[in-house]
């Protein structure tokens, strides 16, 4: 299993490549590319939040509690006084960072459902929904952000799976097959968890932004042509534009 | 089992958090129809010129882009839930199709935008023809 630093470095590197490509293809603006890069890197740390004492869980809950506190301030800044905002922010921050974290530690199991592909998909859809409903982003940018979180998440799962190969002894470690998987099917309880996770996806898609723009921007013939246009200098003049 | 139940409850709560859209205000012909119209103001007349001018500085190679415009339609937009979710804008939307050339000169598949107007003034542009926070009054 890769450690925190490895996950951080690989997720950041992969996200940098993807967000720079999206910027070059003019799918996103420079500011949006920076956010996409950040989300991809964060996505690369998310799967380990189910590990009770990992650095990821601390980073994840720090980010979550700060984000929720900032959202509260945005929503209530025009109606609450400074003292009211301070008290409400403190309650939200402490509640999430400490109380919710403790609860989460008790109910989660490392390498359980968090290390599955459908959960990566769910994270992507949730981010797209939050982008449009909460932050007024257009459908394309919302989905790009969702895509980046899911991408970072899948990079993490793939890296964990690669680390389960012992190249020296040429054998598979015991952890093989526990990271990049479509669900858990050994026990009845695991099968129910997997079914629930898959059932949640169509429910979330009902709330998700329209995907038409994303399909055109990333998964169309036109997108491919744009990608090939930006790989090499189109006029053969290297570094002289 | 508890975990599964928790996930289902969280999903339902999440779905339930989304506000129900305000009932669509019809064009109407009876008494008070004029008042409802006035909330949105007059439809923009010179929208084509205004949009071309707006996009020429807003998007890359906007001045050499090809434009197509649909007739203006009344609409309203809510603020994002982070900002309270109230109605933030009421006015006219002009659906605009913009084909922009790439750096190589090839024209991309046209992109559709919703351009929001208050009077003759462009307020903002939103990529795409759907947005969860925008309700079109005129279908």
Boltz contact constraints between the chains, C-beta under 6 A:
constraints:
  - contact:
      token1: [A, 71]
      token2: [B, 82]
      max_distance: 6.0
  - contact:
      token1: [A, 74]
      token2: [B, 82]
      max_distance: 6.0
  - contact:
      token1: [A, 75]
      token2: [B, 82]
      max_distance: 6.0
  - contact:
      token1: [A, 75]
      token2: [B, 84]
      max_distance: 6.0
  - contact:
      token1: [A, 132]
      token2: [B, 132]
      max_distance: 6.0
  - contact:
      token1: [A, 133]
      token2: [B, 81]
      max_distance: 6.0
  - contact:
      token1: [A, 133]
      token2: [B, 132]
      max_distance: 6.0
  - contact:
      token1: [A, 134]
      token2: [B, 80]
      max_distance: 6.0
  - contact:
      token1: [A, 134]
      token2: [B, 81]
      max_distance: 6.0
  - contact:
      token1: [A, 134]
      token2: [B, 82]
      max_distance: 6.0
  - contact:
      token1: [A, 135]
      token2: [B, 80]
      max_distance: 6.0
  - contact:
      token1: [A, 136]
      token2: [B, 80]
      max_distance: 6.0
  - contact:
      token1: [A, 138]
      token2: [B, 126]
      max_distance: 6.0
  - contact:
      token1: [A, 138]
      token2: [B, 127]
      max_distance: 6.0
  - contact:
      token1: [A, 138]
      token2: [B, 128]
      max_distance: 6.0
  - contact:
      token1: [A, 139]
      token2: [B, 128]
      max_distance: 6.0
  - contact:
      token1: [A, 140]
      token2: [B, 127]
      max_distance: 6.0
  - contact:
      token1: [A, 192]
      token2: [B, 4]
      max_distance: 6.0
  - contact:
      token1: [A, 193]
      token2: [B, 4]
      max_distance: 6.0
  - contact:
      token1: [A, 196]
      token2: [B, 4]
      max_distance: 6.0
  - contact:
      token1: [A, 196]
      token2: [B, 7]
      max_distance: 6.0
  - contact:
      token1: [A, 200]
      token2: [B, 11]
      max_distance: 6.0
  - contact:
      token1: [A, 203]
      token2: [B, 11]
      max_distance: 6.0
  - contact:
      token1: [A, 210]
      token2: [B, 130]
      max_distance: 6.0
  - contact:
      token1: [A, 213]
      token2: [B, 128]
      max_distance: 6.0
  - contact:
      token1: [A, 216]
      token2: [B, 109]
      max_distance: 6.0
  - contact:
      token1: [A, 222]
      token2: [B, 108]
      max_distance: 6.0
  - contact:
      token1: [A, 222]
      token2: [B, 109]
      max_distance: 6.0
  - contact:
      token1: [A, 229]
      token2: [B, 102]
      max_distance: 6.0
  - contact:
      token1: [A, 229]
      token2: [B, 104]
      max_distance: 6.0
  - contact:
      token1: [A, 234]
      token2: [B, 104]
      max_distance: 6.0
